[in-house]
């Protein structure tokens, strides 16, 4: 069987959950071959093997960390040349999609983004227009490059052969034109990543202030959830833009999405509509968010959210 | 400082957006159209740099005849001139093909910066900055919430999942911006009047020296096989808080095994 290349997103050698999901998906399409780059890459090998990687291409070149997107695309282009994979899967993150884009230009392969599933015939399913329409698309020329959203499938444990092959990117000057000089973490630690969390608790205009977001955070922490925010809340400066859910923000698809004080404008829905279960808390009974909530509570979040946090903490006891 | 700003005309997010049954492409004719929202921030950023450092702002768009409405809006905000890439053969081009046509058009212009919005509300792919950087062989400075340009160096704060990265490159460079970068101005009455007489050049594929076979639906490297309209989510139970709201939500979460 032909290889399916999987570009692995990792933090110091710990693969992101979404990377393990991509391996599970790759296994349904061919031989999963992980591509792991940058500092700490070799530390990821054991986990990747444990989650089904038959091959692990390791390239610890500093170029991958020092420059934006170009070197990763160059490495994948090299591997397309040497391994003739049946497809390349990248995470549907900002960088993953950009790597895919550059790779598409380099190799003439077609690019599909934001897939939530791929069939054995390499037809990708993509929700568009905020989930109102589902499109099945395929790549008609070149090696298919498909960016897959987090939470599209579950990681599957089951050891692959895990054969390690060291590779070295030959990045051109134009691949190395945009230098990353500093990375600054603004997020508070200890919470799961918004993009791949299985539970997300989001606050909106109804939260009322930056300080009051603490009650949203407390609820999130009681559930082990990530914190999201509507654009109204990030525009007001109450919560960081990185946490914005919706069109022009992050698109999330968790098992459970709790929207507190969010009216549910179409722009917000575009970022969360494919969540499995949706719970809404809003004092306006006419809020459109109730139209898509599996469970809605009409009430003041200032009393309901802390009471809910307390109740969950008690039940989890 | 000469800046090219890419703008895209898109269906209004509030409109009911559809694909056409005939060729499975976006129905652009039957919906209200607007300038892609983030592109307004791209135009604004270019105008601010021009106002501080001088130079010229050129709007570039690819789209049907109707896209001139969007071009006029960008000109009324204060851009100097525009190029409209319009050709029936472009219809149905995917993002990668579109980037080939846009790159050709950009190559015919003098620029220190190309600024694009980070994503369009219709396709939401968020890849045009990267595609153009690769095509033009220029630095990719994408996802900028802050941009500074001085002495031939452009530096951005690129939004990341947990913060930001500082990314720097020499100009000319390709920049994409997110909506936290500035607050776009509204066109003034004077600006709207002035826009009517600003130069707007129309270019066809032949003008760019592109073969019709390189773009368009028939030769697109990606194809829509089929599509279906998803039934809207059904509203579930909605209850009123009577002092026990927290407990009611907790009960629901427990019934779904989340707690």
Boltz contact constraints between the chains, C-beta under 6 A:
constraints:
  - contact:
      token1: [A, 68]
      token2: [B, 140]
      max_distance: 6.0
  - contact:
      token1: [A, 68]
      token2: [B, 167]
      max_distance: 6.0
  - contact:
      token1: [A, 69]
      token2: [B, 130]
      max_distance: 6.0
  - contact:
      token1: [A, 69]
      token2: [B, 140]
      max_distance: 6.0
  - contact:
      token1: [A, 94]
      token2: [B, 143]
      max_distance: 6.0
  - contact:
      token1: [A, 97]
      token2: [B, 126]
      max_distance: 6.0
  - contact:
      token1: [A, 97]
      token2: [B, 127]
      max_distance: 6.0
  - contact:
      token1: [A, 98]
      token2: [B, 130]
      max_distance: 6.0
  - contact:
      token1: [A, 101]
      token2: [B, 127]
      max_distance: 6.0
  - contact:
      token1: [A, 101]
      token2: [B, 130]
      max_distance: 6.0
  - contact:
      token1: [A, 101]
      token2: [B, 131]
      max_distance: 6.0
  - contact:
      token1: [A, 102]
      token2: [B, 130]
      max_distance: 6.0
  - contact:
      token1: [A, 102]
      token2: [B, 134]
      max_distance: 6.0
  - contact:
      token1: [A, 104]
      token2: [B, 96]
      max_distance: 6.0
  - contact:
      token1: [A, 105]
      token2: [B, 134]
      max_distance: 6.0
  - contact:
      token1: [A, 105]
      token2: [B, 135]
      max_distance: 6.0
  - contact:
      token1: [A, 110]
      token2: [B, 221]
      max_distance: 6.0
  - contact:
      token1: [A, 110]
      token2: [B, 222]
      max_distance: 6.0
  - contact:
      token1: [A, 111]
      token2: [B, 96]
      max_distance: 6.0
  - contact:
      token1: [A, 112]
      token2: [B, 222]
      max_distance: 6.0
  - contact:
      token1: [A, 113]
      token2: [B, 125]
      max_distance: 6.0
  - contact:
      token1: [A, 123]
      token2: [B, 225]
      max_distance: 6.0
  - contact:
      token1: [A, 129]
      token2: [B, 17]
      max_distance: 6.0
  - contact:
      token1: [A, 133]
      token2: [B, 227]
      max_distance: 6.0
  - contact:
      token1: [A, 133]
      token2: [B, 229]
      max_distance: 6.0
  - contact:
      token1: [A, 134]
      token2: [B, 228]
      max_distance: 6.0
  - contact:
      token1: [A, 134]
      token2: [B, 230]
      max_distance: 6.0
  - contact:
      token1: [A, 135]
      token2: [B, 224]
      max_distance: 6.0
  - contact:
      token1: [A, 135]
      token2: [B, 227]
      max_distance: 6.0
  - contact:
      token1: [A, 136]
      token2: [B, 225]
      max_distance: 6.0
  - contact:
      token1: [A, 136]
      token2: [B, 226]
      max_distance: 6.0
  - contact:
      token1: [A, 137]
      token2: [B, 222]
      max_distance: 6.0
  - contact:
      token1: [A, 137]
      token2: [B, 224]
      max_distance: 6.0
  - contact:
      token1: [A, 138]
      token2: [B, 223]
      max_distance: 6.0
  - contact:
      token1: [A, 138]
      token2: [B, 225]
      max_distance: 6.0
  - contact:
      token1: [A, 139]
      token2: [B, 222]
      max_distance: 6.0
  - contact:
      token1: [A, 140]
      token2: [B, 221]
      max_distance: 6.0
  - contact:
      token1: [A, 140]
      token2: [B, 223]
      max_distance: 6.0
  - contact:
      token1: [A, 141]
      token2: [B, 221]
      max_distance: 6.0
  - contact:
      token1: [A, 174]
      token2: [B, 137]
      max_distance: 6.0
  - contact:
      token1: [A, 177]
      token2: [B, 139]
      max_distance: 6.0
  - contact:
      token1: [A, 177]
      token2: [B, 169]
      max_distance: 6.0
  - contact:
      token1: [A, 178]
      token2: [B, 139]
      max_distance: 6.0
  - contact:
      token1: [A, 178]
      token2: [B, 140]
      max_distance: 6.0
  - contact:
      token1: [A, 178]
      token2: [B, 141]
      max_distance: 6.0
  - contact:
      token1: [A, 178]
      token2: [B, 167]
      max_distance: 6.0
  - contact:
      token1: [A, 178]
      token2: [B, 169]
      max_distance: 6.0
  - contact:
      token1: [A, 179]
      token2: [B, 168]
      max_distance: 6.0
  - contact:
      token1: [A, 180]
      token2: [B, 165]
      max_distance: 6.0
  - contact:
      token1: [A, 180]
      token2: [B, 167]
      max_distance: 6.0
  - contact:
      token1: [A, 181]
      token2: [B, 166]
      max_distance: 6.0
  - contact:
      token1: [A, 181]
      token2: [B, 168]
      max_distance: 6.0
  - contact:
      token1: [A, 182]
      token2: [B, 166]
      max_distance: 6.0
  - contact:
      token1: [A, 183]
      token2: [B, 165]
      max_distance: 6.0
  - contact:
      token1: [A, 184]
      token2: [B, 163]
      max_distance: 6.0
  - contact:
      token1: [A, 184]
      token2: [B, 164]
      max_distance: 6.0
  - contact:
      token1: [A, 185]
      token2: [B, 162]
      max_distance: 6.0
  - contact:
      token1: [A, 185]
      token2: [B, 163]
      max_distance: 6.0
  - contact:
      token1: [A, 186]
      token2: [B, 163]
      max_distance: 6.0
  - contact:
      token1: [A, 187]
      token2: [B, 162]
      max_distance: 6.0
  - contact:
      token1: [A, 241]
      token2: [B, 180]
      max_distance: 6.0
  - contact:
      token1: [A, 247]
      token2: [B, 121]
      max_distance: 6.0
  - contact:
      token1: [A, 248]
      token2: [B, 179]
      max_distance: 6.0
  - contact:
      token1: [A, 256]
      token2: [B, 258]
      max_distance: 6.0
  - contact:
      token1: [A, 266]
      token2: [B, 13]
      max_distance: 6.0
  - contact:
      token1: [A, 277]
      token2: [B, 256]
      max_distance: 6.0
  - contact:
      token1: [A, 290]
      token2: [B, 238]
      max_distance: 6.0
  - contact:
      token1: [A, 291]
      token2: [B, 235]
      max_distance: 6.0
  - contact:
      token1: [A, 292]
      token2: [B, 233]
      max_distance: 6.0
  - contact:
      token1: [A, 293]
      token2: [B, 236]
      max_distance: 6.0
  - contact:
      token1: [A, 294]
      token2: [B, 236]
      max_distance: 6.0
  - contact:
      token1: [A, 295]
      token2: [B, 236]
      max_distance: 6.0
  - contact:
      token1: [A, 295]
      token2: [B, 237]
      max_distance: 6.0
  - contact:
      token1: [A, 295]
      token2: [B, 252]
      max_distance: 6.0
  - contact:
      token1: [A, 296]
      token2: [B, 238]
      max_distance: 6.0
  - contact:
      token1: [A, 297]
      token2: [B, 239]
      max_distance: 6.0
  - contact:
      token1: [A, 297]
      token2: [B, 241]
      max_distance: 6.0
  - contact:
      token1: [A, 297]
      token2: [B, 245]
      max_distance: 6.0
  - contact:
      token1: [A, 297]
      token2: [B, 249]
      max_distance: 6.0
  - contact:
      token1: [A, 298]
      token2: [B, 240]
      max_distance: 6.0
  - contact:
      token1: [A, 299]
      token2: [B, 241]
      max_distance: 6.0
  - contact:
      token1: [A, 299]
      token2: [B, 245]
      max_distance: 6.0
  - contact:
      token1: [A, 304]
      token2: [B, 241]
      max_distance: 6.0
  - contact:
      token1: [A, 304]
      token2: [B, 245]
      max_distance: 6.0
  - contact:
      token1: [A, 304]
      token2: [B, 246]
      max_distance: 6.0
  - contact:
      token1: [A, 307]
      token2: [B, 246]
      max_distance: 6.0
  - contact:
      token1: [A, 308]
      token2: [B, 246]
      max_distance: 6.0
  - contact:
      token1: [A, 308]
      token2: [B, 249]
      max_distance: 6.0
  - contact:
      token1: [A, 308]
      token2: [B, 250]
      max_distance: 6.0
  - contact:
      token1: [A, 311]
      token2: [B, 246]
      max_distance: 6.0
  - contact:
      token1: [A, 311]
      token2: [B, 247]
      max_distance: 6.0
  - contact:
      token1: [A, 311]
      token2: [B, 250]
      max_distance: 6.0
  - contact:
      token1: [A, 312]
      token2: [B, 250]
      max_distance: 6.0
  - contact:
      token1: [A, 312]
      token2: [B, 259]
      max_distance: 6.0
  - contact:
      token1: [A, 315]
      token2: [B, 259]
      max_distance: 6.0
